[in-house]
Amino acid sequence: QVQLMESGGGLVQPGGSLRLSCAASGFNFKDYAIGWFRQAPGKEREGVSCLSNGDSSRFDADSVKGRFSISRDNAKNTVYLQMHSLKPEETAVYYCAKSRFYLCSARVNDYDYWGQGTQVTVSP
């Protein structure tokens, strides 16, 4: 019954901003880190950001540091990804995922449940 559902994707111009949401259910939200990943066509899925409960563990890809910010609202079982100064090369399907563990990891294989993804397109 584990479910993660992304929302907030869409079309944005280069330099613009989007806020993605990930609503989680079916597990004890506070016991697991939640990560954001993205995958462009023909490319590997890559870790973007991760956040554990109480900010015990974090991960941000070097390419997004200073522009993206991850946060979580335990009362709503929701994780957010605020994205600023978006670049065309960041066009991808963005996924949220539940870690197998309490702490964050950047590795795809350390996550056992995934949302369906939300499309982010950065284009003039």
C-alpha positions as CSV (number, residue, x, y, z in Angstrom):
1,Q,0.0,0.0,0.0
2,V,3.0,2.3,-0.1
3,Q,2.3,5.2,-2.4
4,L,4.2,8.3,-3.5
5,M,2.7,10.8,-5.8
6,E,4.5,13.8,-7.3
7,S,2.9,17.0,-8.5
8,G,3.9,20.5,-9.5
9,G,5.8,19.8,-12.8
10,G,5.2,21.7,-16.0
11,L,6.7,24.0,-18.5
12,V,9.0,26.8,-17.3
13,Q,11.3,29.2,-19.1
14,P,15.0,29.1,-18.5
15,G,15.8,30.9,-15.2
16,G,12.3,30.2,-13.9
17,S,11.1,28.4,-10.8
18,L,9.0,25.4,-9.9
19,R,7.9,23.8,-6.7
20,L,7.4,20.0,-6.7
21,S,5.5,18.1,-4.1
22,C,5.6,14.5,-3.1
23,A,2.7,13.1,-1.1
24,A,3.4,9.9,0.7
25,S,1.2,7.2,2.3
26,G,1.2,3.6,3.4
27,F,4.3,3.7,5.6
28,N,5.6,5.5,8.7
29,F,6.8,8.6,7.0
30,K,9.1,9.7,9.8
31,D,11.1,6.5,9.7
32,Y,12.5,6.9,6.2
33,A,14.5,9.4,4.1
34,I,12.8,10.7,1.0
35,G,14.8,11.5,-2.2
36,W,14.2,13.3,-5.4
37,F,15.7,11.9,-8.6
38,R,15.4,12.9,-12.3
39,Q,15.8,11.1,-15.5
40,A,16.1,12.6,-19.0
41,P,15.4,10.4,-22.1
42,G,18.4,8.1,-22.8
43,K,20.1,9.1,-19.5
44,E,20.6,7.4,-16.2
45,R,18.4,8.3,-13.3
46,E,20.3,10.6,-11.0
47,G,19.9,11.7,-7.5
48,V,19.0,15.4,-7.0
49,S,18.2,15.8,-3.3
50,C,17.4,13.8,-0.2
51,L,16.2,14.6,3.2
52,S,15.7,12.5,6.3
53,N,13.5,13.1,9.3
54,G,14.7,15.9,11.5
55,D,17.4,16.9,9.0
56,S,19.6,14.2,10.3
57,S,20.9,13.4,6.8
58,R,20.9,15.4,3.6
59,F,22.1,15.1,0.0
60,D,22.2,17.6,-2.8
61,A,23.8,17.0,-6.2
62,D,26.6,19.5,-6.9
63,S,24.8,20.7,-10.0
64,V,21.8,22.0,-8.0
65,K,23.4,23.4,-4.8
66,G,22.4,26.9,-4.2
67,R,19.4,26.6,-6.6
68,F,17.3,23.7,-5.3
69,S,16.0,23.3,-1.8
70,I,14.3,20.2,-0.3
71,S,12.0,20.3,2.7
72,R,9.5,18.0,4.4
73,D,6.3,18.5,6.3
74,N,5.8,15.5,8.6
75,A,2.2,16.7,9.5
76,K,1.3,16.4,5.9
77,N,3.5,13.4,4.9
78,T,4.8,15.6,2.1
79,V,8.3,16.4,0.8
80,Y,8.9,19.4,-1.4
81,L,11.5,20.4,-3.9
82,Q,11.8,24.1,-4.6
83,M,13.7,24.7,-7.8
84,H,15.1,28.1,-8.9
85,S,17.1,29.2,-11.9
86,L,16.2,26.2,-14.0
87,K,18.3,25.3,-17.0
88,P,17.2,23.6,-20.2
89,E,19.4,20.6,-19.5
90,E,17.4,19.9,-16.4
91,T,14.4,18.9,-18.5
92,A,13.5,15.5,-17.2
93,V,10.9,13.4,-15.4
94,Y,11.3,14.1,-11.7
95,Y,10.6,11.2,-9.2
96,C,10.3,11.1,-5.5
97,A,11.3,7.9,-3.8
98,K,11.3,6.2,-0.3
99,S,14.7,5.2,1.0
100,R,15.2,1.7,2.4
101,F,16.8,3.4,5.4
102,Y,16.4,6.2,7.8
103,L,19.4,8.1,6.4
104,C,19.9,9.6,2.9
105,S,21.7,8.0,0.0
106,A,22.4,9.1,-3.5
107,R,22.2,5.6,-5.0
108,V,19.1,4.6,-6.9
109,N,19.3,1.0,-5.5
110,D,18.9,2.3,-1.9
111,Y,15.3,3.3,-2.6
112,D,12.5,0.7,-2.7
113,Y,9.4,2.7,-3.7
114,W,8.9,5.3,-6.4
115,G,6.3,7.7,-7.5
116,Q,5.1,7.8,-11.1
117,G,7.1,11.0,-11.9
118,T,6.2,14.5,-12.9
119,Q,7.5,16.1,-16.1
120,V,9.6,19.2,-15.9
121,T,10.3,21.0,-19.2
122,V,12.6,24.0,-19.2
123,S,12.3,25.7,-22.6
124,P,11.7,29.2,-24.1
